[in-house]
Amino acid sequence: MRVFVAGATGAIGQYLIPILVAAGHEVTGTTRSPSKASQLKTAGATPAVVDGLDRQGVLDAVRAAQPDVIVHQMTALASMRNFRNFDKEFAVTNELRTKGTDYLLEAAQQAGARRFMPYLSGCLGVKPPMNAPAWLGQLLAGELVVSLMTEARGSSNAKAKRELGWTPRYPSWRDGFPVWAKDAHDRAA
């Protein structure tokens, strides 16, 4: 299967690429940094250097890869340094989650991709957040971080469902991705 991972050198993408390659998939991974293209080649993926906020660049990269599946892992979290200006620091990630998602959905439609999977983290063995009292979190990290960890909503597939007209086989990616990964691994073996 041809898999396009947008944000392939990020926090999740860098671990997802070797899993997909080991399962026998043909993987194209994006990075904003030309210097990280060799990291993708070493992992067995075809690199595509593109800014997720460059609509034409995204369309061209997806068209060239002709993927069956697009996995959206784009963020700008690596540049975050200061939680005091959280809104300013998180602005590019918010843009990638809105405009970047729009561009990937448009590219998916044009390329005929069968699946669009946003933000896969729990399926890769990421532990659930630890249960700690809010007062301790406020002391250690501040009110904003506690608010984000306790009140922030996860991403929704509603737009992808509506725009691509598909119905997911599983209620969430947490349920579906491990099954998909195991099936892909079994088929490759």
C-alpha positions in Angstrom: 0.0 0.0 0.0 1.2 3.5 -0.8 1.2 5.7 2.4 1.8 9.4 2.5 2.8 10.7 5.9 2.6 14.5 6.2 4.9 15.5 9.0 7.1 12.5 8.8 10.0 13.8 10.8 7.9 15.1 13.7 7.3 13.6 17.1 5.0 10.8 15.9 6.0 10.7 12.2 9.6 9.7 12.9 8.3 6.6 14.7 5.5 5.8 12.3 7.8 5.7 9.2 9.9 2.7 10.2 6.7 0.8 11.3 5.1 1.4 7.9 8.2 0.5 6.0 8.8 -2.7 8.0 5.2 -3.7 7.2 6.1 -3.5 3.5 4.4 -0.3 2.6 5.7 2.2 0.0 6.0 5.3 2.1 6.4 9.0 1.1 7.1 11.3 4.0 7.1 15.1 4.2 9.4 17.4 6.0 9.8 21.2 5.9 13.5 20.8 6.3 15.7 19.8 3.4 18.3 18.6 5.9 15.9 16.0 7.3 15.3 14.4 3.9 18.2 12.0 4.4 16.6 10.9 7.7 13.6 9.8 5.7 15.7 8.0 3.1 17.6 6.2 5.8 14.3 5.1 7.3 13.2 3.7 3.9 10.8 6.4 2.9 10.8 8.7 -0.2 11.2 12.2 1.1 9.1 15.2 0.0 10.3 18.5 1.1 7.2 20.7 1.4 5.6 23.3 3.7 2.2 22.1 4.8 0.9 25.6 4.4 1.9 25.8 0.7 -1.2 24.6 -1.0 0.4 23.9 -4.4 3.4 22.2 -2.8 1.1 19.9 -0.9 -1.0 19.1 -4.0 2.1 18.4 -6.1 3.7 16.2 -3.4 0.5 14.1 -3.0 0.0 13.9 -6.7 3.5 12.6 -7.2 3.1 10.0 -4.4 -0.3 8.8 -5.6 -1.1 7.4 -2.1 -3.8 5.0 -1.0 -3.7 6.5 2.5 -2.7 10.0 3.8 -1.7 10.3 7.5 -1.7 13.8 8.9 1.0 14.4 11.5 2.0 18.0 10.7 2.7 20.3 13.6 5.1 23.1 14.5 5.7 21.9 18.0 9.4 21.6 17.7 9.7 25.4 17.6 7.7 25.9 20.8 9.9 27.3 23.5 7.8 29.3 25.9 4.3 28.5 27.3 3.9 32.1 28.4 3.1 33.1 24.8 1.2 29.8 24.1 -1.2 31.3 21.6 1.5 32.9 19.6 3.8 29.8 19.8 0.9 27.4 18.8 -0.4 29.6 15.9 1.4 27.7 13.2 0.3 24.3 14.5 -3.3 25.7 14.5 -2.8 26.7 10.9 -1.5 23.3 10.0 -4.6 21.8 11.6 -6.9 24.0 9.6 -5.4 25.1 6.4 -2.9 22.2 6.2 -5.8 19.8 6.7 -7.8 21.5 4.0 -4.9 21.2 1.6 -4.4 17.5 2.4 -8.1 16.8 2.0 -8.1 18.5 -1.4 -5.0 16.6 -2.4 -6.6 13.3 -1.2 -9.6 13.9 -3.4 -7.5 14.8 -6.4 -5.2 11.8 -6.0 -8.0 9.4 -5.2 -6.7 8.4 -1.8 -9.0 5.9 0.0 -8.2 6.9 3.5 -7.3 10.1 5.5 -6.0 9.6 9.0 -5.4 12.7 11.2 -3.2 12.7 14.3 -2.2 9.2 15.2 -0.5 9.1 18.6 -2.2 6.6 20.9 -1.9 3.8 18.4 1.9 4.0 18.5 2.3 3.0 22.2 2.1 6.5 23.6 1.0 6.1 27.2 -2.2 7.8 28.4 -1.7 10.9 30.4 -0.8 10.3 34.0 -3.5 10.9 36.6 -2.4 13.7 38.9 -4.2 16.2 41.0 -4.9 19.5 39.3 -3.4 21.5 42.2 -0.1 19.7 41.6 -0.2 20.3 37.9 -0.9 24.0 38.5 2.1 24.2 40.8 4.4 22.4 38.3 3.2 23.6 35.0 0.8 26.5 35.5 -3.0 27.0 35.0 -2.7 27.2 31.2 -1.1 23.8 30.8 -3.6 22.2 33.3 -6.4 23.7 31.3 -5.1 22.3 28.0 -4.6 18.9 29.5 -8.0 18.7 31.1 -10.3 20.8 28.8 -8.8 20.7 25.3 -10.8 18.7 22.8 -9.3 16.2 20.4 -9.4 16.5 16.6 -12.5 15.3 14.8 -12.8 13.3 11.6 -16.1 15.1 10.8 -14.7 17.2 8.0 -12.9 14.3 6.4 -16.1 12.2 6.6 -18.2 15.0 5.1 -15.7 16.1 2.4 -14.6 12.6 1.3 -18.0 10.9 1.9 -16.6 8.0 3.8 -17.8 6.1 6.9 -15.1 4.8 9.2 -15.0 1.1 9.9 -14.1 1.7 13.5 -15.4 4.2 16.0 -12.0 5.9 16.4 -8.4 5.7 15.1 -7.5 4.2 18.5 -9.6 1.2 17.6 -8.9 1.0 13.9 -5.2 1.8 13.4 -3.8 -1.1 15.5 -6.0 -3.5 13.5 -4.9 -1.9 10.2 -1.3 -2.0 11.2 -1.5 -5.7 12.2 -3.3 -6.6 9.0 -0.7 -4.7 7.0 2.1 -6.5 8.8 0.5 -9.9 8.3 0.0 -9.2 4.6 3.6 -8.1 4.2 5.0 -11.3 6.0 
